[in-house]
Every structure is written in C-alpha cells, then in structure tokens.
C-alpha cells in the first residue's frame, strides 16, 4: 500500500477571539490570516487540500489552493462540534452562569454535552466517517486538511487509540500543525509530529 501523508492544520484566530464557536461561521481575523500564512510559508508537496466548510477554514484553504495550483475540497463531516446553547459564549461567560456544567464538560466531554449541543459520540462518528473516506479517496497522496481543534483532537485520539474522555489533554493551538502517516497492509496510522513545523 502506498504511503499517505496528512498534515492537519488548525485554523487561525477567528474574529471575536477565543470562545465556544462550534458551528458559528466567523471568518478569520487579520491575526488569524497572518498565523495561517506563516504556518504554511515554507511547506510544499501537497497534492490536494481538504477543508471544513466553515469560513475560518475554507477561506484560507481556497487562497492557499489558488496560490499553489492545487485542487481543494470541502468536507462537511469535518466541521467543529456544535456547542448548542454555549455557541458564541466565552468560557468565562459560561462559568458565570453554569460553573458546574462547564467543569464537568472539561473533565469528561464524552458524558457531559453542553445544553442542546452535539454529543461527543455523534461528533466522533461523523468525524471518523469523514476521515476514513478522505483516506480512501486520496490514498497514496500528501494531503493538507484545514480544520478545527476538536476535529484534530478526535483524529489524534483515533490514531493513538486514546479514550475520548482525555481529549482536552491534547493542546491544539491556532494555526498549529500535526502530521499523520498511513502506511502498510493492513493500513497502519502513525503520528509523525504534533504542533510541529511543516516543511
């Protein structure tokens, strides 16, 4: 089986700063654009770019694809988890009204879904389906996936066979990059680096 390389790039800072954004479709801030351009400035060799359809990912993916003459796809199953009633709120705002609910969510997101939000189980199933389809569709290629912190945490947890209750032990900053290699028969995923530098 041909080796497949996937660079996972989290979007940069969106307008409005750090908050429970989920499905909210905020664009990148000026700083976010600069973060993304800096993260990809010295990288090359991708054959396709795949992005979440949300603007903080898709807008940059379209620019980068045009600059490199690459095909770009959007994959709706790889958008961020929906936070329900917490959408658009900062952690401080949620803590002021629902401190215990927020604490339970941080400690065990698998069992404590925000009110009206998407369960981690449902989120995990759709991300796994989108990820597995991406690997089949682009087997043997070098891929850039522009997506979200929650999506990257779930993919890394799947690769490392890590319990989902521990997702927030993985720090995934804005515009950070991780690389996964899939090789062998049967296919074997391997984390090459996390929050490293693309070259």
C-alpha positions as protocol buffer text, in pm:
chain_id: "A"
residue {
  index: 1
  type: UNK
  ca { x: 0 y: 0 z: 0 }
}
residue {
  index: 2
  type: UNK
  ca { x: 132 y: 347 z: -91 }
}
residue {
  index: 3
  type: UNK
  ca { x: 216 y: 581 z: 196 }
}
residue {
  index: 4
  type: UNK
  ca { x: -36 y: 857 z: 266 }
}
residue {
  index: 5
  type: UNK
  ca { x: 74 y: 1174 z: 449 }
}
residue {
  index: 6
  type: UNK
  ca { x: -182 y: 1405 z: 605 }
}
residue {
  index: 7
  type: UNK
  ca { x: -95 y: 1745 z: 752 }
}
residue {
  index: 8
  type: UNK
  ca { x: -364 y: 1857 z: 999 }
}
residue {
  index: 9
  type: UNK
  ca { x: -374 y: 2236 z: 1018 }
}
residue {
  index: 10
  type: UNK
  ca { x: -600 y: 2409 z: 1270 }
}
residue {
  index: 11
  type: UNK
  ca { x: -749 y: 2739 z: 1158 }
}
residue {
  index: 12
  type: UNK
  ca { x: -602 y: 3064 z: 1291 }
}
residue {
  index: 13
  type: UNK
  ca { x: -767 y: 3304 z: 1530 }
}
residue {
  index: 14
  type: UNK
  ca { x: -1121 y: 3397 z: 1418 }
}
residue {
  index: 15
  type: UNK
  ca { x: -1284 y: 3735 z: 1458 }
}
residue {
  index: 16
  type: UNK
  ca { x: -1422 y: 3761 z: 1810 }
}
residue {
  index: 17
  type: UNK
  ca { x: -1132 y: 3580 z: 1978 }
}
residue {
  index: 18
  type: UNK
  ca { x: -1146 y: 3263 z: 2183 }
}
residue {
  index: 19
  type: UNK
  ca { x: -1496 y: 3132 z: 2258 }
}
residue {
  index: 20
  type: UNK
  ca { x: -1721 y: 2831 z: 2208 }
}
residue {
  index: 21
  type: UNK
  ca { x: -1758 y: 2883 z: 1834 }
}
residue {
  index: 22
  type: UNK
  ca { x: -1857 y: 2537 z: 1709 }
}
residue {
  index: 23
  type: UNK
  ca { x: -2080 y: 2573 z: 1404 }
}
residue {
  index: 24
  type: UNK
  ca { x: -2077 y: 2955 z: 1420 }
}
residue {
  index: 25
  type: UNK
  ca { x: -1930 y: 3073 z: 1091 }
}
residue {
  index: 26
  type: UNK
  ca { x: -1695 y: 3354 z: 1195 }
}
residue {
  index: 27
  type: UNK
  ca { x: -1419 y: 3445 z: 947 }
}
residue {
  index: 28
  type: UNK
  ca { x: -1051 y: 3465 z: 1036 }
}
residue {
  index: 29
  type: UNK
  ca { x: -925 y: 3783 z: 1198 }
}
residue {
  index: 30
  type: UNK
  ca { x: -630 y: 3970 z: 1046 }
}
residue {
  index: 31
  type: UNK
  ca { x: -408 y: 3794 z: 1300 }
}
residue {
  index: 32
  type: UNK
  ca { x: -564 y: 3461 z: 1203 }
}
residue {
  index: 33
  type: UNK
  ca { x: -480 y: 3514 z: 837 }
}
residue {
  index: 34
  type: UNK
  ca { x: -121 y: 3603 z: 932 }
}
residue {
  index: 35
  type: UNK
  ca { x: -94 y: 3292 z: 1152 }
}
residue {
  index: 36
  type: UNK
  ca { x: -211 y: 3064 z: 870 }
}
residue {
  index: 37
  type: UNK
  ca { x: 15 y: 3220 z: 609 }
}
residue {
  index: 38
  type: UNK
  ca { x: 314 y: 3191 z: 841 }
}
residue {
  index: 39
  type: UNK
  ca { x: 234 y: 2827 z: 923 }
}
residue {
  index: 40
  type: UNK
  ca { x: 232 y: 2729 z: 553 }
}
residue {
  index: 41
  type: UNK
  ca { x: 502 y: 2965 z: 422 }
}
residue {
  index: 42
  type: UNK
  ca { x: 777 y: 2704 z: 384 }
}
residue {
  index: 43
  type: UNK
  ca { x: 562 y: 2396 z: 322 }
}
residue {
  index: 44
  type: UNK
  ca { x: 515 y: 2228 z: -15 }
}
residue {
  index: 45
  type: UNK
  ca { x: 438 y: 1899 z: -181 }
}
residue {
  index: 46
  type: UNK
  ca { x: 65 y: 1866 z: -114 }
}
residue {
  index: 47
  type: UNK
  ca { x: -144 y: 1714 z: -388 }
}
residue {
  index: 48
  type: UNK
  ca { x: -485 y: 1816 z: -254 }
}
residue {
  index: 49
  type: UNK
  ca { x: -628 y: 2045 z: 14 }
}
residue {
  index: 50
  type: UNK
  ca { x: -937 y: 1938 z: 209 }
}
residue {
  index: 51
  type: UNK
  ca { x: -1116 y: 2181 z: 439 }
}
residue {
  index: 52
  type: UNK
  ca { x: -1408 y: 2216 z: 674 }
}
residue {
  index: 53
  type: UNK
  ca { x: -1678 y: 2424 z: 501 }
}
residue {
  index: 54
  type: UNK
  ca { x: -1674 y: 2683 z: 782 }
}
residue {
  index: 55
  type: UNK
  ca { x: -1519 y: 3013 z: 671 }
}
residue {
  index: 56
  type: UNK
  ca { x: -1231 y: 3013 z: 920 }
}
residue {
  index: 57
  type: UNK
  ca { x: -1101 y: 2704 z: 737 }
}
residue {
  index: 58
  type: UNK
  ca { x: -1247 y: 2720 z: 385 }
}
residue {
  index: 59
  type: UNK
  ca { x: -1146 y: 3080 z: 306 }
}
residue {
  index: 60
  type: UNK
  ca { x: -779 y: 3015 z: 377 }
}
residue {
  index: 61
  type: UNK
  ca { x: -786 y: 2676 z: 204 }
}
residue {
  index: 62
  type: UNK
  ca { x: -920 y: 2843 z: -112 }
}
residue {
  index: 63
  type: UNK
  ca { x: -645 y: 3107 z: -106 }
}
residue {
  index: 64
  type: UNK
  ca { x: -371 y: 2851 z: -47 }
}
residue {
  index: 65
  type: UNK
  ca { x: -504 y: 2619 z: -318 }
}
residue {
  index: 66
  type: UNK
  ca { x: -510 y: 2907 z: -568 }
}
residue {
  index: 67
  type: UNK
  ca { x: -154 y: 3008 z: -476 }
}
residue {
  index: 68
  type: UNK
  ca { x: -24 y: 2652 z: -522 }
}
residue {
  index: 69
  type: UNK
  ca { x: -244 y: 2549 z: -815 }
}
residue {
  index: 70
  type: UNK
  ca { x: -399 y: 2267 z: -614 }
}
residue {
  index: 71
  type: UNK
  ca { x: -747 y: 2114 z: -607 }
}
residue {
  index: 72
  type: UNK
  ca { x: -948 y: 2199 z: -296 }
}
residue {
  index: 73
  type: UNK
  ca { x: -1243 y: 2011 z: -147 }
}
residue {
  index: 74
  type: UNK
  ca { x: -1474 y: 2083 z: 144 }
}
residue {
  index: 75
  type: UNK
  ca { x: -1581 y: 1803 z: 375 }
}
residue {
  index: 76
  type: UNK
  ca { x: -1884 y: 1884 z: 589 }
}
residue {
  index: 77
  type: UNK
  ca { x: -1827 y: 1594 z: 826 }
}
residue {
  index: 78
  type: UNK
  ca { x: -1503 y: 1758 z: 941 }
}
residue {
  index: 79
  type: UNK
  ca { x: -1655 y: 2079 z: 1079 }
}
residue {
  index: 80
  type: UNK
  ca { x: -1632 y: 2155 z: 1451 }
}
residue {
  index: 81
  type: UNK
  ca { x: -1859 y: 2009 z: 1718 }
}
residue {
  index: 82
  type: UNK
  ca { x: -2180 y: 2202 z: 1782 }
}
residue {
  index: 83
  type: UNK
  ca { x: -2189 y: 2366 z: 2127 }
}
residue {
  index: 84
  type: UNK
  ca { x: -2564 y: 2429 z: 2142 }
}
residue {
  index: 85
  type: UNK
  ca { x: -2657 y: 2697 z: 2398 }
}
residue {
  index: 86
  type: UNK
  ca { x: -2287 y: 2777 z: 2454 }
}
residue {
  index: 87
  type: UNK
  ca { x: -2229 y: 2881 z: 2091 }
}
residue {
  index: 88
  type: UNK
  ca { x: -2075 y: 3228 z: 2079 }
}
residue {
  index: 89
  type: UNK
  ca { x: -2000 y: 3243 z: 2452 }
}
residue {
  index: 90
  type: UNK
  ca { x: -1660 y: 3260 z: 2617 }
}
residue {
  index: 91
  type: UNK
  ca { x: -1563 y: 3006 z: 2883 }
}
residue {
  index: 92
  type: UNK
  ca { x: -1582 y: 3290 z: 3136 }
}
residue {
  index: 93
  type: UNK
  ca { x: -1942 y: 3366 z: 3036 }
}
residue {
  index: 94
  type: UNK
  ca { x: -2043 y: 3001 z: 3068 }
}
residue {
  index: 95
  type: UNK
  ca { x: -1860 y: 2972 z: 3402 }
}
residue {
  index: 96
  type: UNK
  ca { x: -2052 y: 3270 z: 3536 }
}
residue {
  index: 97
  type: UNK
  ca { x: -2390 y: 3104 z: 3473 }
}
residue {
  index: 98
  type: UNK
  ca { x: -2314 y: 2728 z: 3469 }
}
residue {
  index: 99
  type: UNK
  ca { x: -1982 y: 2670 z: 3651 }
}
residue {
  index: 100
  type: UNK
  ca { x: -2051 y: 2305 z: 3738 }
}
residue {
  index: 101
  type: UNK
  ca { x: -2167 y: 2218 z: 3386 }
}
residue {
  index: 102
  type: UNK
  ca { x: -1854 y: 2372 z: 3239 }
}
residue {
  index: 103
  type: UNK
  ca { x: -1627 y: 2190 z: 3484 }
}
residue {
  index: 104
  type: UNK
  ca { x: -1795 y: 1858 z: 3404 }
}
residue {
  index: 105
  type: UNK
  ca { x: -1753 y: 1925 z: 3030 }
}
residue {
  index: 106
  type: UNK
  ca { x: -1380 y: 1998 z: 3064 }
}
residue {
  index: 107
  type: UNK
  ca { x: -1324 y: 1685 z: 3274 }
}
residue {
  index: 108
  type: UNK
  ca { x: -1535 y: 1440 z: 3074 }
}
residue {
  index: 109
  type: UNK
  ca { x: -1677 y: 1576 z: 2746 }
}
residue {
  index: 110
  type: UNK
  ca { x: -1791 y: 1227 z: 2648 }
}
residue {
  index: 111
  type: UNK
  ca { x: -2058 y: 1223 z: 2922 }
}
residue {
  index: 112
  type: UNK
  ca { x: -2137 y: 1594 z: 2960 }
}
residue {
  index: 113
  type: UNK
  ca { x: -2271 y: 1759 z: 2644 }
}
residue {
  index: 114
  type: UNK
  ca { x: -2344 y: 2134 z: 2650 }
}
residue {
  index: 115
  type: UNK
  ca { x: -2720 y: 2208 z: 2657 }
}
residue {
  index: 116
  type: UNK
  ca { x: -2861 y: 2149 z: 2310 }
}
residue {
  index: 117
  type: UNK
  ca { x: -2515 y: 2063 z: 2179 }
}
residue {
  index: 118
  type: UNK
  ca { x: -2384 y: 1777 z: 1970 }
}
residue {
  index: 119
  type: UNK
  ca { x: -2282 y: 1473 z: 2173 }
}
residue {
  index: 120
  type: UNK
  ca { x: -1920 y: 1368 z: 2157 }
}
residue {
  index: 121
  type: UNK
  ca { x: -2034 y: 1026 z: 2036 }
}
residue {
  index: 122
  type: UNK
  ca { x: -2222 y: 1177 z: 1738 }
}
residue {
  index: 123
  type: UNK
  ca { x: -1933 y: 1414 z: 1667 }
}
residue {
  index: 124
  type: UNK
  ca { x: -1686 y: 1126 z: 1681 }
}
residue {
  index: 125
  type: UNK
  ca { x: -1890 y: 914 z: 1442 }
}
residue {
  index: 126
  type: UNK
  ca { x: -1919 y: 1183 z: 1176 }
}
residue {
  index: 127
  type: UNK
  ca { x: -1552 y: 1283 z: 1202 }
}
residue {
  index: 128
  type: UNK
  ca { x: -1441 y: 919 z: 1179 }
}
residue {
  index: 129
  type: UNK
  ca { x: -1660 y: 870 z: 870 }
}
residue {
  index: 130
  type: UNK
  ca { x: -1522 y: 1184 z: 703 }
}
residue {
  index: 131
  type: UNK
  ca { x: -1163 y: 1094 z: 794 }
}
residue {
  index: 132
  type: UNK
  ca { x: -1190 y: 734 z: 671 }
}
residue {
  index: 133
  type: UNK
  ca { x: -1347 y: 847 z: 342 }
}
residue {
  index: 134
  type: UNK
  ca { x: -1070 y: 1105 z: 297 }
}
residue {
  index: 135
  type: UNK
  ca { x: -805 y: 834 z: 343 }
}
residue {
  index: 136
  type: UNK
  ca { x: -972 y: 608 z: 88 }
}
residue {
  index: 137
  type: UNK
  ca { x: -1033 y: 886 z: -164 }
}
residue {
  index: 138
  type: UNK
  ca { x: -677 y: 1019 z: -151 }
}
residue {
  index: 139
  type: UNK
  ca { x: -475 y: 707 z: -66 }
}
residue {
  index: 140
  type: UNK
  ca { x: -109 y: 746 z: -155 }
}
residue {
  index: 141
  type: UNK
  ca { x: -117 y: 1128 z: -164 }
}
residue {
  index: 142
  type: UNK
  ca { x: 16 y: 1410 z: 51 }
}
residue {
  index: 143
  type: UNK
  ca { x: -290 y: 1593 z: 186 }
}
residue {
  index: 144
  type: UNK
  ca { x: -342 y: 1916 z: 376 }
}
residue {
  index: 145
  type: UNK
  ca { x: -651 y: 1908 z: 599 }
}
residue {
  index: 146
  type: UNK
  ca { x: -758 y: 2252 z: 725 }
}
residue {
  index: 147
  type: UNK
  ca { x: -996 y: 2201 z: 1013 }
}
residue {
  index: 148
  type: UNK
  ca { x: -1068 y: 2258 z: 1383 }
}
residue {
  index: 149
  type: UNK
  ca { x: -921 y: 2185 z: 1724 }
}
residue {
  index: 150
  type: UNK
  ca { x: -1194 y: 1939 z: 1817 }
}
residue {
  index: 151
  type: UNK
  ca { x: -1163 y: 1754 z: 1486 }
}
residue {
  index: 152
  type: UNK
  ca { x: -785 y: 1728 z: 1521 }
}
residue {
  index: 153
  type: UNK
  ca { x: -814 y: 1602 z: 1879 }
}
residue {
  index: 154
  type: UNK
  ca { x: -1060 y: 1331 z: 1769 }
}
residue {
  index: 155
  type: UNK
  ca { x: -842 y: 1220 z: 1478 }
}
residue {
  index: 156
  type: UNK
  ca { x: -534 y: 1201 z: 1701 }
}
residue {
  index: 157
  type: UNK
  ca { x: -731 y: 1011 z: 1964 }
}
residue {
  index: 158
  type: UNK
  ca { x: -837 y: 760 z: 1698 }
}
residue {
  index: 159
  type: UNK
  ca { x: -480 y: 720 z: 1571 }
}
residue {
  index: 160
  type: UNK
  ca { x: -341 y: 678 z: 1924 }
}
residue {
  index: 161
  type: UNK
  ca { x: -637 y: 468 z: 2047 }
}
residue {
  index: 162
  type: UNK
  ca { x: -678 y: 720 z: 2328 }
}
residue {
  index: 163
  type: UNK
  ca { x: -1003 y: 743 z: 2525 }
}
residue {
  index: 164
  type: UNK
  ca { x: -1222 y: 1036 z: 2423 }
}
residue {
  index: 165
  type: UNK
  ca { x: -1258 y: 1136 z: 2787 }
}
residue {
  index: 166
  type: UNK
  ca { x: -897 y: 1262 z: 2761 }
}
residue {
  index: 167
  type: UNK
  ca { x: -940 y: 1484 z: 2454 }
}
residue {
  index: 168
  type: UNK
  ca { x: -864 y: 1807 z: 2639 }
}
residue {
  index: 169
  type: UNK
  ca { x: -523 y: 1670 z: 2739 }
}
residue {
  index: 170
  type: UNK
  ca { x: -421 y: 1746 z: 2379 }
}
residue {
  index: 171
  type: UNK
  ca { x: -326 y: 2110 z: 2326 }
}
residue {
  index: 172
  type: UNK
  ca { x: -405 y: 2222 z: 1970 }
}
residue {
  index: 173
  type: UNK
  ca { x: -325 y: 2595 z: 1932 }
}
residue {
  index: 174
  type: UNK
  ca { x: -443 y: 2821 z: 1650 }
}
residue {
  index: 175
  type: UNK
  ca { x: -261 y: 2751 z: 1319 }
}
residue {
  index: 176
  type: UNK
  ca { x: -79 y: 2450 z: 1468 }
}
residue {
  index: 177
  type: UNK
  ca { x: 18 y: 2154 z: 1252 }
}
residue {
  index: 178
  type: UNK
  ca { x: 35 y: 1782 z: 1316 }
}
residue {
  index: 179
  type: UNK
  ca { x: 129 y: 1510 z: 1066 }
}
residue {
  index: 180
  type: UNK
  ca { x: -1 y: 1157 z: 1032 }
}
residue {
  index: 181
  type: UNK
  ca { x: 147 y: 889 z: 809 }
}
residue {
  index: 182
  type: UNK
  ca { x: -67 y: 594 z: 699 }
}
residue {
  index: 183
  type: UNK
  ca { x: 127 y: 301 z: 558 }
}
residue {
  index: 184
  type: UNK
  ca { x: 143 y: -78 z: 533 }
}
residue {
  index: 185
  type: UNK
  ca { x: -109 y: -354 z: 474 }
}
residue {
  index: 186
  type: UNK
  ca { x: -333 y: -351 z: 668 }
}
residue {
  index: 187
  type: UNK
  ca { x: -309 y: 27 z: 692 }
}
residue {
  index: 188
  type: UNK
  ca { x: -122 y: 147 z: 999 }
}
residue {
  index: 189
  type: UNK
  ca { x: -155 y: 512 z: 1112 }
}
residue {
  index: 190
  type: UNK
  ca { x: 143 y: 680 z: 1278 }
}
residue {
  index: 191
  type: UNK
  ca { x: 168 y: 1023 z: 1441 }
}
residue {
  index: 192
  type: UNK
  ca { x: 483 y: 1181 z: 1296 }
}
residue {
  index: 193
  type: UNK
  ca { x: 464 y: 1503 z: 1499 }
}
residue {
  index: 194
  type: UNK
  ca { x: 217 y: 1721 z: 1687 }
}
residue {
  index: 195
  type: UNK
  ca { x: 226 y: 2100 z: 1687 }
}
residue {
  index: 196
  type: UNK
  ca { x: 543 y: 2091 z: 1477 }
}
residue {
  index: 197
  type: UNK
  ca { x: 663 y: 2274 z: 1167 }
}
residue {
  index: 198
  type: UNK
  ca { x: 564 y: 2180 z: 814 }
}
residue {
  index: 199
  type: UNK
  ca { x: 844 y: 2163 z: 557 }
}
